[in-house]
Amino acid sequence: MKTNFLLAMLAIFMIVGCSQEMEVIKYEKGNRTSAESPKNTSQKPPNLKISVNDKEFVAALNGYSWSYYDEAEMSMAGIEAEAIPVSDLIGNHEGPVVNSDTSIELKFEEKPTFYEVYVLGSVPFNGGTDLILNKQIGRTVYEVKATWEQGTGYYVFPLTIE
């Protein structure tokens, strides 16, 4: 009986621990900056599309920190969404097959003020609009860290490089 109870509790903790946590933070009412404008009501960062040989797919949004104007409260609010393991987010998805000469274009729904691209677990590339594939073979997972006035978002996507 105790074993079943402990197993059930362990399963609940695992399910809760693997979910993406979000914490909403309310700010005081008052003077607004441009980031706090009523038009900025989106509760998460803009989408990121990846263009490979005229075909597009959406990168997975992982953790983010974002502030927005809450119309119901008539004040600023913020969300902190923690990252989940990449393996849980994109699984074993291989991504489009490309070669080392292919240029990948990052198309943000709204242009960030700054971004960096990483091969997951390594140093960043330069923050240009094209990602040049070099010295990579096989399934490679990329992470993009993008920053706007409202906050920062982390995106991941896989590519299969021949």
N, C-alpha and C positions, 0 to 999 in steps of 0.2 A: 504494500500500500504506500509506504513512504517512498519507495523507489519510483512508482508511477507518478506520485506527486512531484518528486524532484525532476523527473524527465519532462513532465508537463511544464513546469516552471522554466526549465532550461530551454525548451522549445519556444516559449513565449519570449524569453529574453533574446534568443537568437533572431526571432522574427522582428522584434522591436529594434534591436541593434542593427539590423541590416537595412532598415528603412531609412529614407532620406529625411533627416530632421530639419524642421524649419522653425525658427523662432521669430516672432513678430515683435518688433520694438516700436513703440509709439514715441513720437517727438512732440515737444510742446508747440502750441499754436503761436504764431507770430510772423515776423517778416520772412518772406520767401526769397530764395535765390532762384536762378533759372532752373536748377535741378529740382526745385520744390514747386514748380509751376503746376497748376491743376491739369495741364495737358499731359504731364508725366505720371500717369496712373498705372502703368504696367508694373506688375508685381514681380517680374523677373527680367533678366537681360534679354536683349534681342536675339533672334535666331541667327545661326551661322550656317550658311550653305557652302558646301565644298563642290567646286566645279572641276571635273576631270574629263577632258576630251569632249566638251559640250554636253556632258551629262552631269546632273546635280543631285546631291543627297544632303540631308540635314545632319550636322554633327550633333552628338548627344551632349546636352547641357548637364554638367555635373554640379559640383558645389558652387554657390555664389553668395555674394553679399550685395544687397540691393535696397535702395531707398526709393520711395514713391509717395505720391500725394494720395492720401486716403479720403475720397470724397465724402464718405459717410461720417467720418470723424472730423472732416475739414481740417486735417493736420497731416504732417509727415509721419510716415511709418517706415520701418526697415525690416527686411527679412534676411536671416542668416540661414542658408541651406547647406548642410554639410555634404561633403563629397562621399560617394559610395565607391566601393572597389570597382575598378574598370572592368574586371571580369564579370561582375554582376550587371554592369551597365550595358556593355556591348557583347558579352559572351564570347563565343568563338568566331564571330562574324569576320570573314576574311577581308571584306572591303573590295573596291574595284581593283582590277589587275592593271598595273601600270609598269612602265620601264623606268630606268634610272634617268632618262632624258626628259621625262614628262614633267611639265610645269603644272602645279596645282594652284588654282585660284581660290582664295577665301572671300566669300561674299557675305558680309554682315548685313543684317536687316537695317541696322543703323550703324554708321561708321564709328568705331571706338576712338578715343583719344590716343590710345596706345595698345599694342598687343605684342605678344611673343609666342613663338611656336617651338615646341619641344618634341623630340622623339622621346616618348615616355621614358623617364629615368636618365635623361642626358641633358646636356647644356642647350640653351635656346639658340635658334637661328636668328638672323636679323629680322626685325619686324616689318618686312615688306609685304606687298599684297600677293606675291607669288611665292610658293614654296617649291624649292628646287630639290629634287630627290637625288641624293648621292650617297654612296657608300652604304646603302641599305639593300638587303635582299630578304625576300619572304614577307610574312605578315609583320607589319610595323604599325604600332599605335602612336598617334600623334595627340598632343595636348596643346590647346590654345588657351592662353591666359589673356583676356581682353578687359580693358578698363574704360569706363565711361564716367561722366560726372556723377551719375547715380550709383556707381559701384563697380564691382568686378565679377566676371563670370568665367568659369572654366569649362571648356568643351573638349571632347575626345572623339576621335574617328580613326578607323583602321584603313590601311591600304595594303595590297599585296603587290610587292615589288619583284619583278622578274630580273 
